[in-house]
């Protein structure tokens, strides 16, 4: 399930994906591109807050629940190789 679908199901709004395939290597970025880039993070915060609201209604402590979860470790596959080459 993509973030756009998740936003629609939880927040009732779809993400505007019109800038997804725009030219990202041209500088300066347009304001619409900057907004699009920040939107994923903002949506994730909105989803988290909504889940906290639901948890409160159910009497679930979100902090305790999160503390019990295993830590997720992930690399940045798009940039990792280039970063190692630059550091090298």
Secondary structure, 3 states (H helix, E strand, C coil): CCHHHHHHHHHCCCCCCCCCCCCCCCCCCCHHHHHHHHHHHHHHHHHHHHHHHHHHHHCCCHHHHHHHCCCCCCCCCCCHHHHHHHHC
